[in-house]
Amino acid sequence: MVGAARPTALEDQRLIKRIKSGESEAYGELVKKYQDRLFNTCWRISGHLEDARDLTQETFLRAYEKLSSFRDQSSFYTWIYRVAVNLALSHRRKTRRRRAGMGDAVGGTAGTQAEQLDERIAQASDSAQGKVSDESELKQTIAHALQELDDDHRAVVVLKDIEGFDYAEIAEVLEIPTGTVKSRLYRARMALRATILPKLGDPLEKS
């Protein structure tokens, strides 16, 4: 993870084994472990704080209901992210026509890893720092640019530049080829540059 220790598959497997054996309270440990990360992802994709809270709760509910069908071929980590991302994207597609603005996306404070993209851009160039006099203006610029991306491109940026997934993990979460992940990420970063460049220069690096 960016800015956070990556949970181990072995830890999750032990918890899942306990849950399947009847220790339902062990699910609370999985919730505690992933709730911040999933909330940040749902928020960045949906663009609304309140929606993100509901989506995070729904993610854990659906994951719990489907836990009996979970197999160790994939990690719980990527499996539950797939649930969250699919829910967030579906929700956004249903509601975006009714919402002309994305005010929640730039209001309030960012949480945990959700600030990583902001920090990466803010710290990448000293000259960029000089062009933005107020931190809130910087965050608003980034948040607006992120929300202007289409759903597919926003998802890969959130997973790669905020959550720190590698290409293979993103491919697993989104159920697309690794090459598609790379091409979407490239186009997404180009689109972000086009929006942010006038104020910040060119702070995003290819990777």
Residue frames relative to the residue before (quaternion, step in Angstrom):
aa qw qx qy qz dx dy dz
M 1.0000 0.0000 0.0000 0.0000 0.00 0.00 0.00
V 0.4734 -0.6149 0.5333 0.3368 3.52 -1.23 0.44
G 0.8563 0.0705 -0.0689 0.5071 3.54 -0.66 1.11
A 0.7595 0.2713 -0.1895 0.5600 3.62 1.20 0.22
A 0.5474 -0.6157 0.4533 0.3402 3.55 -1.14 0.64
R 0.4345 -0.6943 0.5114 0.2600 3.56 -0.96 0.87
P 0.4062 -0.7110 0.5116 0.2602 3.59 -0.71 1.02
T 0.4173 -0.7259 0.4885 0.2455 3.57 -0.99 0.76
A 0.5714 -0.6048 0.4408 0.3367 3.52 -1.15 0.74
L 0.6183 0.5659 -0.3472 0.4206 3.59 1.05 -0.74
E 0.6307 0.5279 -0.3318 0.4620 3.58 1.00 -0.82
D 0.6733 0.4944 -0.2907 0.4665 3.57 0.92 -0.93
Q 0.6356 0.5383 -0.3321 0.4427 3.58 0.95 -0.82
R 0.6454 0.5196 -0.3197 0.4596 3.57 0.99 -0.80
L 0.6634 0.4993 -0.3007 0.4692 3.56 0.98 -0.87
I 0.6580 0.5085 -0.3104 0.4606 3.57 0.95 -0.87
K 0.6223 0.5367 -0.3378 0.4589 3.58 1.02 -0.76
R 0.6470 0.5125 -0.3086 0.4728 3.58 1.02 -0.83
I 0.6526 0.5148 -0.3162 0.4573 3.57 0.96 -0.87
K 0.6864 0.4872 -0.2841 0.4592 3.57 0.89 -0.93
S 0.6719 0.4791 -0.2998 0.4787 3.57 1.19 -0.49
G 0.7100 -0.4831 0.2487 0.4479 3.57 1.27 0.16
E 0.5806 0.5694 -0.3829 0.4383 3.60 1.25 -0.12
S 0.1164 -0.8492 0.5125 0.0522 3.57 0.45 1.23
E 0.5820 0.6010 -0.3754 0.3989 3.59 1.15 -0.55
A 0.5581 0.6105 -0.3883 0.4063 3.60 1.21 -0.42
Y 0.5491 0.6127 -0.4018 0.4020 3.58 1.19 -0.42
G 0.5729 0.5989 -0.3670 0.4223 3.55 1.16 -0.58
E 0.6241 0.5346 -0.3409 0.4566 3.58 1.11 -0.61
L 0.6395 0.4995 -0.3243 0.4861 3.57 1.08 -0.70
V 0.6223 0.5360 -0.3370 0.4603 3.57 1.01 -0.79
K 0.6691 0.5040 -0.2966 0.4586 3.56 0.87 -0.97
K 0.6635 0.5280 -0.3029 0.4349 3.57 0.99 -0.81
Y 0.8216 0.3001 -0.1117 0.4717 3.58 0.90 -0.94
Q 0.4835 0.7212 -0.4330 0.2422 3.62 1.13 -0.36
D 0.6604 0.5035 -0.3241 0.4531 3.62 0.93 -0.79
R 0.6597 0.5148 -0.3032 0.4559 3.55 0.92 -0.93
L 0.6967 0.4691 -0.2789 0.4657 3.57 0.87 -0.95
F 0.6113 0.5450 -0.3527 0.4527 3.57 1.04 -0.71
N 0.6613 0.5152 -0.3053 0.4517 3.57 0.90 -0.92
T 0.6536 0.5066 -0.3064 0.4715 3.56 0.99 -0.84
C 0.6660 0.4943 -0.3027 0.4696 3.59 0.88 -0.92
W 0.6464 0.5245 -0.3210 0.4517 3.58 1.00 -0.80
R 0.6932 0.4834 -0.2844 0.4527 3.58 0.83 -0.99
I 0.6895 0.4617 -0.2877 0.4783 3.59 1.04 -0.70
S 0.7255 0.4295 -0.2521 0.4750 3.59 0.85 -0.94
G 0.3641 -0.7608 0.4625 0.2734 3.58 1.08 -0.73
H 0.7357 0.3541 -0.2192 0.5342 3.60 1.26 0.03
L 0.4967 -0.6876 0.4504 0.2787 3.55 -0.85 1.01
E 0.6864 0.4782 -0.3001 0.4585 3.59 0.79 -0.96
D 0.6365 0.5155 -0.3270 0.4714 3.57 0.98 -0.79
A 0.6369 0.5421 -0.3304 0.4374 3.56 1.00 -0.83
R 0.6246 0.5314 -0.3422 0.4587 3.60 1.01 -0.74
D 0.6754 0.4854 -0.2904 0.4732 3.56 0.91 -0.94
L 0.6621 0.5136 -0.3050 0.4525 3.57 0.96 -0.86
T 0.6277 0.5296 -0.3328 0.4634 3.58 1.05 -0.73
Q 0.6519 0.5031 -0.3091 0.4758 3.58 0.95 -0.86
E 0.6651 0.5004 -0.3041 0.4634 3.57 0.95 -0.88
T 0.5982 0.5677 -0.3526 0.4422 3.57 1.08 -0.71
F 0.7010 0.4571 -0.2758 0.4729 3.58 0.81 -0.96
L 0.6228 0.5349 -0.3421 0.4572 3.59 1.06 -0.70
R 0.6897 0.4714 -0.2841 0.4705 3.58 0.84 -0.95
A 0.6364 0.5273 -0.3324 0.4544 3.56 0.98 -0.82
Y 0.6475 0.5156 -0.3221 0.4596 3.57 0.97 -0.83
E 0.6592 0.5199 -0.3028 0.4511 3.57 0.96 -0.89
K 0.7517 0.3808 -0.1972 0.5010 3.58 1.10 -0.72
L 0.3965 0.7656 -0.4512 0.2304 3.57 1.27 -0.05
S 0.6037 0.5777 -0.3612 0.4139 3.59 1.08 -0.63
S 0.6996 0.4476 -0.2632 0.4908 3.58 1.18 -0.55
F 0.4862 0.6691 -0.4370 0.3535 3.59 1.28 -0.07
R 0.0937 -0.7851 0.6115 0.0317 3.54 -0.96 0.94
D 0.5945 -0.6297 0.3875 0.3161 3.55 -1.18 0.60
Q 0.4020 0.7156 -0.4906 0.2926 3.61 1.22 0.12
S 0.7563 0.1825 -0.1356 0.6135 3.58 1.17 -0.53
S 0.5393 -0.6130 0.4527 0.3584 3.56 -1.20 0.39
F 0.5788 -0.5688 0.4468 0.3766 3.56 -1.15 0.56
Y 0.5746 0.6243 -0.3466 0.3999 3.52 1.13 -0.78
T 0.7406 0.3696 -0.2244 0.5144 3.59 0.74 -1.01
W 0.6015 0.5821 -0.3559 0.4154 3.59 1.09 -0.67
I 0.7145 0.4268 -0.2712 0.4836 3.60 0.82 -0.91
Y 0.5879 0.5444 -0.3751 0.4662 3.59 1.13 -0.48
R 0.6118 0.5454 -0.3517 0.4522 3.58 1.03 -0.71
V 0.6311 0.5213 -0.3234 0.4747 3.57 1.02 -0.82
A 0.6903 0.4950 -0.2828 0.4455 3.59 0.83 -1.01
V 0.6795 0.4910 -0.2979 0.4566 3.59 0.85 -0.95
N 0.6508 0.5136 -0.3194 0.4589 3.58 0.94 -0.84
L 0.6512 0.5056 -0.3118 0.4723 3.57 0.98 -0.82
A 0.6784 0.5004 -0.2955 0.4495 3.58 0.88 -0.95
L 0.6648 0.4920 -0.3060 0.4715 3.58 0.95 -0.84
S 0.6492 0.5167 -0.3116 0.4630 3.57 0.96 -0.86
H 0.6510 0.5164 -0.3076 0.4635 3.55 0.97 -0.89
R 0.6628 0.5122 -0.3135 0.4474 3.58 0.89 -0.91
R 0.6578 0.5165 -0.3156 0.4482 3.57 0.94 -0.84
K 0.6698 0.5018 -0.2963 0.4602 3.57 1.10 -0.69
T 0.7930 0.3710 -0.1617 0.4554 3.57 1.01 -0.80
R 0.5473 0.6735 -0.4079 0.2838 3.61 1.08 -0.54
R 0.6245 0.5447 -0.3551 0.4326 3.62 1.07 -0.59
R 0.6856 0.4731 -0.2840 0.4748 3.57 1.17 -0.55
R 0.7275 0.3802 -0.2209 0.5267 3.55 1.27 -0.23
A 0.2718 -0.7963 0.5206 0.1451 3.55 -0.36 1.22
G 0.7879 0.2418 -0.1243 0.5526 3.59 1.06 -0.71
M 0.2995 -0.7351 0.5809 0.1804 3.52 -1.30 0.35
G 0.0226 0.8700 -0.4922 0.0182 3.57 0.93 0.96
D 0.6406 0.5394 -0.3443 0.4244 3.59 0.95 -0.78
A 0.6014 0.5969 -0.3648 0.3859 3.57 1.13 -0.60
V 0.7676 0.3046 -0.1887 0.5315 3.55 1.16 -0.46
G 0.6004 0.5543 -0.3732 0.4393 3.57 1.24 0.05
G 0.7502 0.3756 -0.2725 0.4710 3.55 -1.21 0.38
T 0.5406 -0.6121 0.4630 0.3445 3.53 -1.28 -0.18
A 0.4918 -0.6432 0.4968 0.3123 3.54 -1.11 0.63
G 0.2820 -0.7789 0.5379 0.1564 3.53 -1.13 0.61
T 0.8753 0.0007 -0.0113 0.4835 3.51 -1.27 0.65
Q 0.8587 -0.0732 0.0330 0.5061 3.61 -0.78 -0.97
A 0.5135 0.6624 -0.4266 0.3400 3.60 1.17 -0.30
E 0.6405 0.5163 -0.3322 0.4613 3.58 1.21 -0.31
Q 0.4797 0.7225 -0.4228 0.2629 3.58 1.21 -0.32
L 0.6451 0.5020 -0.3378 0.4665 3.59 0.96 -0.78
D 0.6154 0.5427 -0.3384 0.4607 3.58 1.02 -0.82
E 0.6962 0.4832 -0.2743 0.4545 3.56 0.83 -1.02
R 0.6313 0.5453 -0.3350 0.4381 3.56 1.00 -0.82
I 0.6891 0.4650 -0.2784 0.4810 3.54 0.91 -0.92
A 0.6715 0.5259 -0.3036 0.4247 3.57 0.92 -0.93
Q 0.7513 0.4142 -0.2068 0.4705 3.57 1.02 -0.84
A 0.5518 0.6761 -0.3785 0.3083 3.58 1.19 -0.43
S 0.8182 0.1180 -0.0355 0.5615 3.59 1.09 -0.58
D 0.4199 -0.7042 0.5147 0.2506 3.58 -0.77 1.04
S 0.6463 0.5212 -0.3289 0.4500 3.57 1.00 -0.77
A 0.6111 0.5445 -0.3508 0.4551 3.57 1.09 -0.68
Q 0.6129 0.5573 -0.3459 0.4407 3.57 1.03 -0.77
G 0.6808 0.5149 -0.2955 0.4290 3.54 0.94 -0.84
K 0.6689 0.5122 -0.2969 0.4496 3.55 1.18 -0.52
V 0.7244 0.3427 -0.2273 0.5533 3.58 1.21 -0.28
S 0.2451 -0.8305 0.4873 0.1129 3.57 -0.30 1.25
D 0.7882 0.2615 -0.1280 0.5423 3.56 1.10 -0.50
E 0.5091 -0.6834 0.4349 0.2911 3.57 -0.82 1.04
S 0.6415 0.5292 -0.3349 0.4429 3.59 0.99 -0.77
E 0.6095 0.5446 -0.3474 0.4596 3.58 1.11 -0.66
L 0.6275 0.5372 -0.3235 0.4617 3.56 1.04 -0.82
K 0.6890 0.4809 -0.2894 0.4586 3.56 0.84 -0.98
Q 0.6376 0.5253 -0.3278 0.4583 3.57 1.04 -0.76
T 0.6345 0.5355 -0.3254 0.4525 3.55 0.99 -0.84
I 0.6824 0.4838 -0.2815 0.4702 3.56 0.90 -0.96
A 0.6732 0.5057 -0.3022 0.4469 3.57 0.88 -0.95
H 0.6474 0.5052 -0.3205 0.4721 3.57 0.98 -0.82
A 0.6532 0.5179 -0.3151 0.4535 3.57 0.94 -0.88
L 0.6468 0.5224 -0.3148 0.4578 3.56 0.98 -0.84
Q 0.7002 0.4738 -0.2743 0.4584 3.57 0.93 -0.88
E 0.6121 0.5524 -0.3517 0.4433 3.59 1.20 -0.36
L 0.5364 0.6062 -0.4103 0.4201 3.58 1.23 -0.27
D 0.4975 -0.6139 0.4933 0.3636 3.57 -1.14 0.48
D 0.7449 -0.4622 0.2509 0.4104 3.55 -1.25 0.44
D 0.6891 0.5005 -0.2930 0.4344 3.59 0.80 -1.02
H 0.6990 0.4622 -0.2755 0.4711 3.57 0.93 -0.87
R 0.6240 0.5274 -0.3488 0.4591 3.59 1.02 -0.70
A 0.6360 0.5524 -0.3360 0.4213 3.58 0.95 -0.84
V 0.6939 0.4658 -0.3025 0.4584 3.61 0.86 -0.87
V 0.6258 0.5268 -0.3460 0.4596 3.60 1.05 -0.68
V 0.6433 0.5186 -0.3224 0.4618 3.58 0.93 -0.88
L 0.7086 0.4642 -0.2736 0.4555 3.58 0.80 -0.96
K 0.7291 0.4304 -0.2505 0.4695 3.61 0.94 -0.81
D 0.8139 0.3284 -0.1522 0.4544 3.58 0.61 -1.15
I 0.7092 0.3820 -0.2624 0.5313 3.59 1.20 -0.31
E 0.7846 0.3378 -0.1792 0.4880 3.58 0.76 -1.01
G 0.4187 -0.7575 0.4304 0.2563 3.59 1.21 -0.27
F 0.3146 0.7406 -0.5297 0.2680 3.59 1.10 0.55
D 0.3923 -0.6688 0.5569 0.2977 3.57 -1.17 0.48
Y 0.7333 -0.4504 0.2745 0.4290 3.57 -1.29 0.26
A 0.6566 0.5208 -0.3169 0.4441 3.58 0.94 -0.86
E 0.6593 0.5065 -0.3059 0.4639 3.58 0.99 -0.82
I 0.6349 0.5142 -0.3303 0.4727 3.57 1.01 -0.79
A 0.6306 0.5375 -0.3265 0.4547 3.56 1.00 -0.84
E 0.6604 0.5032 -0.3004 0.4695 3.56 1.04 -0.81
V 0.6581 0.5135 -0.3099 0.4551 3.57 0.94 -0.88
L 0.7731 0.3608 -0.1801 0.4897 3.57 0.85 -1.03
E 0.3256 -0.7758 0.4750 0.2581 3.57 1.35 -0.19
I 0.5102 0.5724 -0.4539 0.4539 3.52 0.82 1.16
P 0.6230 -0.5407 0.3901 0.4091 3.63 -1.19 0.34
T 0.6208 -0.5556 0.4071 0.3743 3.55 -1.21 0.56
G 0.6276 0.5456 -0.3352 0.4427 3.57 1.01 -0.74
T 0.6354 0.5153 -0.3239 0.4752 3.57 1.08 -0.70
V 0.5931 0.5557 -0.3546 0.4622 3.57 1.09 -0.72
K 0.6902 0.4926 -0.2847 0.4471 3.58 0.81 -1.01
S 0.6825 0.4786 -0.3039 0.4613 3.58 0.90 -0.87
R 0.6432 0.5070 -0.3297 0.4696 3.61 1.01 -0.72
L 0.6512 0.5153 -0.3229 0.4541 3.57 0.96 -0.82
Y 0.6334 0.5288 -0.3304 0.4582 3.56 0.98 -0.82
R 0.6888 0.4710 -0.2893 0.4690 3.59 0.84 -0.96
A 0.6299 0.5384 -0.3334 0.4496 3.59 1.05 -0.77
R 0.6782 0.4808 -0.2981 0.4691 3.58 0.91 -0.87
M 0.6088 0.5329 -0.3528 0.4700 3.58 1.08 -0.63
A 0.6576 0.5056 -0.3066 0.4669 3.57 0.98 -0.83
L 0.6382 0.5128 -0.3242 0.4739 3.58 1.03 -0.77
R 0.6278 0.5330 -0.3380 0.4556 3.58 0.97 -0.80
A 0.6554 0.5339 -0.3193 0.4283 3.55 0.92 -0.93
T 0.6914 0.4613 -0.2701 0.4860 3.57 1.11 -0.68
I 0.7575 0.4167 -0.2042 0.4592 3.56 0.90 -1.00
L 0.5268 0.6970 -0.3857 0.2964 3.58 1.12 -0.71
P 0.6429 0.5429 -0.3609 0.4020 3.66 0.80 -0.81
K 0.7626 0.3502 -0.2023 0.5048 3.62 1.05 -0.66
L 0.8133 0.3186 -0.1286 0.4696 3.55 0.94 -0.85
G 0.5169 -0.5937 0.4649 0.4054 3.60 1.10 -0.18
D 0.6163 -0.5317 0.4131 0.4084 3.59 -0.93 -0.86
P 0.0362 0.8799 -0.4729 0.0288 3.61 0.57 1.15
L 0.6387 0.5413 -0.3575 0.4140 3.63 1.08 -0.41
E 0.2375 -0.7713 0.5789 0.1166 3.52 -0.93 0.96
K 0.4709 -0.6340 0.5228 0.3210 3.57 -1.12 0.56
S 0.0469 0.7828 -0.6204 0.0093 3.52 -1.18 0.60
